[in-house]
Amino acid sequence: MLRFGILTTALPAKDSKKSRNGNYVPNKTWRLFHIAGYQRQMKVLFFRAEDIDFQKRRVHAWTSTSKDGLSGWTRNYHPLPDVIYENYYLNLVGSDPRILKVRREFIRRGIPVFNPTLFNKAALHRILSASDSTRGYIPPSSPVRKASDVLAFLKTFQPIYLKPVTGSGGAGILQVELLGSGQIRVRSERFTNNQRFTKYFTSGQFQHFMARQLSKRRYLAQKGLKLIHKGDQKIDFRVVVHRDSTGMWKSVGIRPKLGKTGSIITNSHAGGQKTTWSRLFRWSQQERVHLPDRSALEKASIAVAERLTAFRPHLSHLGIDVAACEDGRIYVLDVNPRPGRDLLTPEMLVLVTQYTVGFASYLTKQQRRSSSHDFITPFQY
């Protein structure tokens, strides 16, 4: 039986109280992974980095013997898995050296590891802008290194957004707009300590402000887009794409996101909310607002995923934020390599687990090849 390992912190650690409880049952997501594996005659093993013993070629992992995952959960030793899904949070991947160490050791042993980290926003922009298949989906953007770069971009586009190249969840995004009075307005929904921020600057004051910000972090400047709205709420779309048992990219589903009234972003961290396509469609019919075709959103997302796969061969899934503009154009706003499952409907969650297990099966059937490309960037950034 194929052993599919999920490297995660979601299940109890070895010495936890829950680990000693003989009636432990994990939440629905992990039961669904078990069910999908059970259906494919794969044993799904859930474990942490510290549970691996490479010397003895074994792992101390959670498994279930039941068909539905509602019982039979135990923690025992098993031989090393045949394939690994790295499901650690991105902040842990960057801060816990054990994760990188075990990833490299699995790869050294010829065991595929999937769900790699991606590039920062500046690198993603460069990669996607360099291909005919994705260039048309990328808003006019440019890395900025000096305050004068920002002013030059601002003179061309109104307004502009400054996105931290390593940011997530809308944190640190600045909207910059040149007002008729000559003042420059800067807004952020999640600035220092996640506080809202609105200030007005003269050109000189703005240059000093930007010099301070650029000394702390790098930004990608992006043209502000006229998104479709629901009242005063901006709308964009999270398109979730996964690779399946054939290695092909498939759409799992689309979740429309509504920004908080008057907000410059739609992220839930800034008060945004999710809805369903059917609800948004009913509203659009009543208000005679044109929504983009689902197929157009999915086409853009899959094109981006396929392009990035050339640089990350074991890329397995993405949450891609797509904007539909008032003029009918479609743009990709952001690419999330480890999107939260909170945006998934129950039906999407089932598909996600089935596709993930299917992709694990696909990897084990392919000729073993070096996975070192998963850690080589195509350019120096």
Secondary structure in CASP SS format (residue, H / E / C, confidence):
PFRMAT SS
TARGET T0000
AUTHOR 0000-0000-0000
METHOD secondary structure of the structure
MODEL  1
M C 1.00
L E 1.00
R E 1.00
F E 1.00
G E 1.00
I E 1.00
L E 1.00
T C 1.00
T C 1.00
A C 1.00
L C 1.00
P C 1.00
A C 1.00
K C 1.00
D C 1.00
S C 1.00
K H 1.00
K H 1.00
S H 1.00
R H 1.00
N C 1.00
G C 1.00
N C 1.00
Y C 1.00
V C 1.00
P C 1.00
N C 1.00
K H 1.00
T H 1.00
W H 1.00
R H 1.00
L H 1.00
F H 1.00
H H 1.00
I H 1.00
A H 1.00
G H 1.00
Y H 1.00
Q H 1.00
R C 1.00
Q C 1.00
M E 1.00
K E 1.00
V E 1.00
L E 1.00
F E 1.00
F E 1.00
R C 1.00
A H 1.00
E H 1.00
D H 1.00
I E 1.00
D E 1.00
F C 1.00
Q C 1.00
K C 1.00
R C 1.00
R E 1.00
V E 1.00
H E 1.00
A E 1.00
W E 1.00
T E 1.00
S E 1.00
T C 1.00
S C 1.00
K C 1.00
D C 1.00
G C 1.00
L C 1.00
S C 1.00
G C 1.00
W E 1.00
T E 1.00
R E 1.00
N E 1.00
Y E 1.00
H E 1.00
P E 1.00
L C 1.00
P C 1.00
D C 1.00
V E 1.00
I E 1.00
Y E 1.00
E E 1.00
N C 1.00
Y C 1.00
Y C 1.00
L H 1.00
N H 1.00
L H 1.00
V H 1.00
G H 1.00
S H 1.00
D C 1.00
P H 1.00
R H 1.00
I H 1.00
L H 1.00
K H 1.00
V H 1.00
R H 1.00
R H 1.00
E H 1.00
F H 1.00
I H 1.00
R H 1.00
R C 1.00
G C 1.00
I C 1.00
P C 1.00
V E 1.00
F E 1.00
N C 1.00
P C 1.00
T C 1.00
L C 1.00
F C 1.00
N C 1.00
K H 1.00
A H 1.00
A H 1.00
L H 1.00
H H 1.00
R H 1.00
I H 1.00
L H 1.00
S H 1.00
A C 1.00
S C 1.00
D C 1.00
S C 1.00
T C 1.00
R H 1.00
G H 1.00
Y H 1.00
I C 1.00
P C 1.00
P C 1.00
S E 1.00
S E 1.00
P E 1.00
V E 1.00
R C 1.00
K C 1.00
A H 1.00
S H 1.00
D H 1.00
V H 1.00
L H 1.00
A H 1.00
F H 1.00
L H 1.00
K H 1.00
T H 1.00
F C 1.00
Q C 1.00
P C 1.00
I E 1.00
Y E 1.00
L E 1.00
K E 1.00
P E 1.00
V C 1.00
T C 1.00
G C 1.00
S C 1.00
G C 1.00
G C 1.00
A C 1.00
G C 1.00
I C 1.00
L E 1.00
Q E 1.00
V E 1.00
E E 1.00
L E 1.00
L C 1.00
G C 1.00
S C 1.00
G C 1.00
Q C 1.00
I E 1.00
R E 1.00
V E 1.00
R E 1.00
S E 1.00
E C 1.00
R C 1.00
F C 1.00
T H 1.00
N H 1.00
N H 1.00
Q C 1.00
R C 1.00
F E 1.00
T E 1.00
K E 1.00
Y E 1.00
F E 1.00
T C 1.00
S H 1.00
G H 1.00
Q H 1.00
F H 1.00
Q H 1.00
H H 1.00
F H 1.00
M H 1.00
A H 1.00
R H 1.00
Q H 1.00
L H 1.00
S H 1.00
K H 1.00
R C 1.00
R C 1.00
Y E 1.00
L E 1.00
A E 1.00
Q E 1.00
K E 1.00
G C 1.00
L C 1.00
K C 1.00
L E 1.00
I C 1.00
H E 1.00
K E 1.00
G C 1.00
D C 1.00
Q E 1.00
K E 1.00
I E 1.00
D E 1.00
F E 1.00
R E 1.00
V E 1.00
V E 1.00
V E 1.00
H E 1.00
R E 1.00
D C 1.00
S C 1.00
T C 1.00
G C 1.00
M C 1.00
W E 1.00
K E 1.00
S E 1.00
V E 1.00
G E 1.00
I E 1.00
R E 1.00
P E 1.00
K E 1.00
L E 1.00
G C 1.00
K C 1.00
T C 1.00
G C 1.00
S C 1.00
I C 1.00
I C 1.00
T C 1.00
N C 1.00
S H 1.00
H H 1.00
A H 1.00
G C 1.00
G C 1.00
Q E 1.00
K E 1.00
T C 1.00
T C 1.00
W H 1.00
S H 1.00
R H 1.00
L H 1.00
F H 1.00
R H 1.00
W H 1.00
S H 1.00
Q H 1.00
Q H 1.00
E H 1.00
R C 1.00
V C 1.00
H C 1.00
L C 1.00
P C 1.00
D C 1.00
R H 1.00
S H 1.00
A H 1.00
L H 1.00
E H 1.00
K H 1.00
A H 1.00
S H 1.00
I H 1.00
A H 1.00
V H 1.00
A H 1.00
E H 1.00
R H 1.00
L H 1.00
T H 1.00
A C 1.00
F C 1.00
R C 1.00
P C 1.00
H C 1.00
L C 1.00
S C 1.00
H E 1.00
L E 1.00
G E 1.00
I E 1.00
D E 1.00
V E 1.00
A E 1.00
A E 1.00
C E 1.00
E C 1.00
D C 1.00
G C 1.00
R C 1.00
I E 1.00
Y E 1.00
V E 1.00
L E 1.00
D E 1.00
V E 1.00
N E 1.00
P C 1.00
R C 1.00
P C 1.00
G C 1.00
R H 1.00
D H 1.00
L H 1.00
L C 1.00
T C 1.00
P H 1.00
E H 1.00
M H 1.00
L H 1.00
V H 1.00
L H 1.00
V H 1.00
T H 1.00
Q H 1.00
Y H 1.00
T H 1.00
V H 1.00
G H 1.00
F H 1.00
A H 1.00
S H 1.00
Y H 1.00
L H 1.00
T H 1.00
K H 1.00
Q C 1.00
Q C 1.00
R C 1.00
R C 1.00
S C 1.00
S C 1.00
S H 1.00
H H 1.00
D H 1.00
F H 1.00
I C 1.00
T C 1.00
P C 1.00
F C 1.00
Q C 1.00
Y C 1.00
END
